Amino acid sequence: MDDEAMAIAIVQQHAELRDDLLIVGTATDPLDALDMIPDLDVKLIFVDMTMEGMSGPEFIKLLGPSYHYICCSAYNDYVDQTSMLNVPNYILKPFKPEEFKINVDLRLASIRDQELAQKIREDEIKMKEGGLCVYFRNDKVSKYIPFYTIEVLKGDSDETLFYCTDGIYKVAGRLSDFEAELPPGRFVRTHRSHIVAREKIDKYQSPGTLILVDGCQLPEAPLSPTYKDQVLKDLNLLK
């Protein structure tokens, strides 16, 4: 965001030399930028400090703390204001390639740290929902599998295959034994050999197939006549 097209072009030139930056939009009018940015997949914004009609700090205040910023200016008059907005990266124009690199590296590291912290918080919340402690007979070790990672359980005699978001596990124990420990509101039996996480079911495909959402370890799961009517009714898949 800069009211000078040449300044934008310089930032673009530096950004295009990096594999970890992708320009998704530019603007020379701060009001146009404020309208544009919420509709874009934006994480990092380069902001000029002295724009016509609006200063850089004013722009950052209006846009809010959901984004990360690097301030660019020919003057250091706004350093105190941007520091109070928790925006520490400030580059004086004309900047050298090394200055650009250092500030981008610092800001991207901060973005990664925040995203990791958010993922840890989300995982902690999900972990409170419970899980199963399963035993690998061949390796003689156990593993805790959170409920939220389970997509499909497939019975195989006295063993059960767990299809999870982080992998596929063959563990000791019958499917019926694990079924008793699963939260019923989260899982549904679709076949004598299959139990499926409700949230992973996308649609019903005749005859007798449930299509799972994209990204699952299995693309589909069987739906036997024994469970068909109840499953389709519960999941509102009846046509």
C-alpha positions in Angstrom: 0.0 0.0 0.0 1.7 3.2 -1.3 0.4 6.2 -3.0 3.5 6.1 -5.3 3.4 3.5 -8.1 7.2 3.5 -8.3 7.5 2.6 -4.6 5.1 -0.3 -5.1 7.1 -1.5 -8.1 10.3 -1.6 -5.9 8.6 -3.7 -3.2 7.3 -6.0 -5.9 10.8 -6.5 -7.4 12.2 -7.4 -4.0 9.3 -9.7 -3.2 9.5 -11.6 -6.5 13.0 -12.7 -5.6 11.7 -14.7 -2.7 9.9 -18.0 -2.7 8.0 -17.3 0.5 6.3 -14.1 -0.7 3.4 -13.8 -3.2 1.9 -10.4 -4.1 -1.9 -10.8 -4.1 -2.8 -7.1 -4.5 -1.6 -3.5 -4.6 -3.2 -0.2 -4.1 -2.3 3.5 -4.4 -5.4 4.7 -2.6 -5.7 3.8 1.1 -9.5 3.7 0.9 -9.4 1.3 -2.0 -7.0 -0.9 0.0 -9.3 -0.9 3.0 -12.1 -2.2 0.7 -9.9 -4.7 -1.1 -7.9 -6.4 1.6 -10.7 -8.2 3.5 -11.5 -10.1 0.3 -7.9 -11.2 -0.2 -5.9 -14.0 1.4 -3.5 -11.5 3.0 -1.1 -12.0 5.9 1.6 -9.3 5.4 1.0 -5.8 4.2 3.7 -3.2 3.3 2.4 0.3 4.3 3.6 3.7 3.3 3.6 6.1 6.2 2.8 9.3 4.3 -0.1 8.8 2.0 -2.5 11.4 0.6 -5.5 11.7 2.8 -4.4 9.1 5.4 -1.2 8.4 7.4 0.2 4.9 7.7 -0.7 4.6 11.4 -4.2 5.6 10.7 -4.5 3.0 8.0 -3.2 0.3 10.3 -5.6 1.3 13.1 -8.6 1.1 10.6 -7.5 -2.3 9.3 -6.7 -3.7 12.7 -4.3 -6.2 14.3 -5.5 -9.3 12.3 -2.7 -8.6 9.8 1.1 -8.2 9.9 2.7 -5.0 8.7 6.0 -3.7 7.4 6.1 0.1 7.4 7.9 2.0 4.6 8.8 5.6 4.7 11.4 8.2 3.7 11.1 9.6 7.2 11.3 8.1 10.7 8.6 10.5 12.1 6.1 7.6 12.6 8.4 5.1 14.4 6.9 5.9 17.9 3.3 5.6 16.6 3.9 2.3 14.8 5.6 0.9 17.9 2.6 1.7 20.0 0.5 -0.2 17.4 2.8 -3.2 18.0 4.3 -2.9 14.5 8.0 -3.1 15.0 9.2 -3.4 11.4 10.0 0.0 9.9 12.1 0.4 6.7 13.5 3.8 5.6 13.3 4.6 1.9 15.3 4.1 -0.2 16.0 0.7 1.4 18.7 -1.8 0.6 18.0 -5.4 -0.4 19.5 -6.6 2.9 17.2 -4.3 4.9 14.2 -5.7 3.0 15.4 -9.3 3.7 15.9 -8.8 7.4 12.6 -7.2 8.0 10.7 -9.7 5.9 12.5 -12.6 7.6 11.6 -11.2 11.1 7.9 -10.7 10.1 7.5 -14.1 8.5 9.0 -15.7 11.6 6.5 -13.9 13.7 3.7 -15.1 11.5 4.8 -18.7 11.7 5.1 -18.4 15.5 1.6 -17.1 15.8 0.2 -19.7 13.5 1.9 -22.5 15.5 0.7 -21.1 18.8 -2.9 -20.9 17.4 -2.6 -24.5 16.2 -1.4 -25.6 19.7 -4.3 -23.8 21.3 -6.8 -25.5 18.9 -5.2 -28.9 19.5 -5.4 -28.4 23.3 -9.1 -27.7 23.0 -9.6 -30.7 20.8 -7.6 -33.0 23.1 -10.1 -32.1 26.0 -12.7 -33.9 23.9 -11.1 -37.2 24.7 -9.7 -40.1 22.7 -8.7 -43.8 22.7 -5.6 -45.5 24.0 -4.9 -48.3 21.5 -2.3 -51.1 21.5 -0.1 -52.2 18.6 0.3 -55.9 19.1 3.3 -56.4 16.8 5.3 -53.5 18.3 4.0 -54.0 21.8 3.5 -50.3 22.3 0.4 -48.1 22.9 -0.7 -44.8 21.4 -3.3 -42.2 22.3 -5.6 -41.4 19.4 -7.7 -38.3 19.9 -11.3 -38.6 18.7 -11.1 -35.6 16.5 -8.4 -37.2 14.4 -10.4 -40.4 13.6 -12.1 -40.5 10.2 -13.0 -44.2 9.8 -12.6 -47.4 11.8 -12.6 -50.7 9.9 -12.9 -54.0 11.6 -10.6 -56.8 10.6 -11.2 -59.9 12.8 -9.6 -59.2 16.1 -7.8 -56.1 14.9 -9.1 -52.7 13.8 -7.8 -50.3 11.2 -7.9 -46.6 12.3 -7.9 -44.2 9.4 -6.9 -40.9 11.0 -5.9 -37.5 9.8 -2.3 -38.2 10.6 -2.0 -41.8 9.3 -3.4 -45.3 9.2 -3.0 -47.6 12.3 -3.7 -51.3 12.7 -4.3 -51.9 16.3 -5.3 -54.8 18.6 -9.0 -55.1 19.4 -12.4 -55.8 17.8 -14.4 -53.0 16.2 -17.2 -53.6 18.6 -14.9 -53.0 21.6 -13.9 -49.6 20.3 -17.5 -48.7 19.3 -18.4 -48.8 23.0 -15.9 -46.2 23.8 -16.7 -43.8 21.0 -19.0 -40.7 21.5 -22.2 -41.7 19.7 -22.9 -38.2 18.6 -19.6 -38.1 16.7 -19.5 -41.4 15.0 -22.0 -43.7 13.2 -21.8 -47.4 12.3 -22.4 -47.7 8.5 -21.6 -51.4 8.1 -20.7 -54.4 10.2 -17.1 -53.6 9.5 -17.1 -49.8 9.4 -17.7 -46.9 11.8 -17.3 -43.4 10.3 -17.0 -39.9 11.8 -20.2 -38.1 11.0 -18.4 -34.9 10.0 -16.4 -36.8 7.4 -19.4 -38.0 5.4 -20.1 -35.8 2.4 -23.0 -37.5 0.6 -24.7 -40.8 -0.2 -24.1 -42.5 -3.5 -26.3 -45.4 -4.5 -26.0 -48.3 -4.2 -24.6 -48.5 -0.7 -21.7 -46.0 -0.7 -21.0 -43.0 1.4 -18.7 -40.5 -0.2 -16.3 -38.9 2.3 -15.1 -35.3 2.3 -11.9 -34.5 0.3 -8.7 -35.1 2.1 -9.8 -38.2 4.0 -7.6 -41.3 4.0 -10.4 -43.2 2.4 -12.5 -41.7 -0.4 -15.6 -43.7 0.5 -17.1 -46.1 3.0 -19.8 -48.8 2.6 -23.4 -48.3 3.8 -25.2 -51.7 4.3 -29.0 -52.1 4.1 -29.0 -52.9 7.8 -27.9 -49.3 8.7 -28.9 -47.4 5.6 -32.3 -45.9 6.6 -31.2 -44.8 10.0 -27.9 -43.4 8.9 -29.4 -41.4 6.0 -32.1 -40.1 8.3 -29.7 -39.1 11.1 -27.3 -37.3 8.6 -30.2 -35.7 6.7 -29.0 -37.4 3.5 -32.4 -38.7 2.4 -33.6 -37.4 -0.9 
